[in-house]
Amino acid sequence: MLSDRKILVTGATGQIGRPIAEKLAADNEVWCAARFSDPALRREIEKVGIKTCAWSIEANDFSAIPDDFTHVVHAAFVIIEPEHDAAVRVNAESTGMLMQHCRRAESFLFVSASAVYERQDPEHRYAETDPLGGKASYMTSYPVAKIASEGVVRAAARMLDLPATIARMNIGYGMASHGGLPVLFFQQILAGQPISVPRGYDNWGSPISEADIAEQASGPLFDVASVPATVLNWAGDEAVSHRQLAEYLGELAGIAPQFVEDDVTLDSFASDNTRREKLVGSCAVRWRDGVRSTLERRFPDAFAAR
């Protein structure tokens, strides 16, 4: 695990970046670069010993960010929907510029997404070598920008001789930010709202808890960084369909979930974790245990009588 290092985490106010930053801050000098539109959130982050600097991924101005980091976690992403060209320009180009700014780092971790894959059979387990194409009916520019950003990271890693890991995040969940898909589904169930599922099939995913995310990003994912860049899936060990997930959430809530078939759903992909397990290791948290623990902490009133 990393210790006594100087680490930059972009997007550290978000669902993926925050647990990483907070875990790394225990033994390292951690900086968070973000817009900080919410001053209270900035104060929360600073209270755990993280240094902050105001930065917008859209501004292309890195003057507020030091350039002597030993490690970088780039989790920041800005939604520009449905403008694909603008999404690529802002997210992909800024990724390359950030790598140029932090070119003296020992390694660079880029948080990509499983949404980059071309849709195959619904129950297919996607490996890193599977065709790319992207599928996100809820936000069509998202996979496009992630694929473009991956290309930038690959090229910059070689041009700058900066070891990099491209980690394709699956369904992350936990206490930070909106909490991820399980939390969103649970909120819908509590509110009596139907959960959208695809017509004629089901979405599958591989949920990974923020505990495993933070653990793997606090050393192992940096250890496997290389030139050319290492590409791997970042997902939980178990695959689960959206219906299975919702039914489990319904059991916890004591409310039967409702489903509605729709053309727009929160598309997800189950990961083939062979490469990640070989290079980084297995996850410690099983999805049912992790989801229940998260919901008990986020919605204590929903479990008070159970």
Sequence and secondary structure as in RCSB ss.txt:
>XXXX:A:sequence
MLSDRKILVTGATGQIGRPIAEKLAADNEVWCAARFSDPALRREIEKVGIKTCAWSIEANDFSAIPDDFTHVVHA
AFVIIEPEHDAAVRVNAESTGMLMQHCRRAESFLFVSASAVYERQDPEHRYAETDPLGGKASYMTSYPVAKIASE
GVVRAAARMLDLPATIARMNIGYGMASHGGLPVLFFQQILAGQPISVPRGYDNWGSPISEADIAEQASGPLFDVA
SVPATVLNWAGDEAVSHRQLAEYLGELAGIAPQFVEDDVTLDSFASDNTRREKLVGSCAVRWRDGVRSTLERRFP
DAFAAR
>XXXX:A:secstr
   S EEEEETTTSTTHHHHHHHHTTTSEEEEEE    HHHHHHHHHTT EEEE  TTT   TTS S  SEEEE 
      S HHHHHHHHHHHHHHHHHHTTTSSEEEEEEEGGGB    TT EE TTS B    TT THHHHHHHHHH
HHHHHHHHHHT  EEEEEE  EESSSTT  HHHHHHHHHHTT  EEE TTS  EE  EEHHHHHHHHTTHHHHT 
BSS EEEEE  SS EEHHHHHHHHHHHHTS   EEE S      EE  HHHHHHT   SS HHHHHHHHHHHH H
HHHTT 
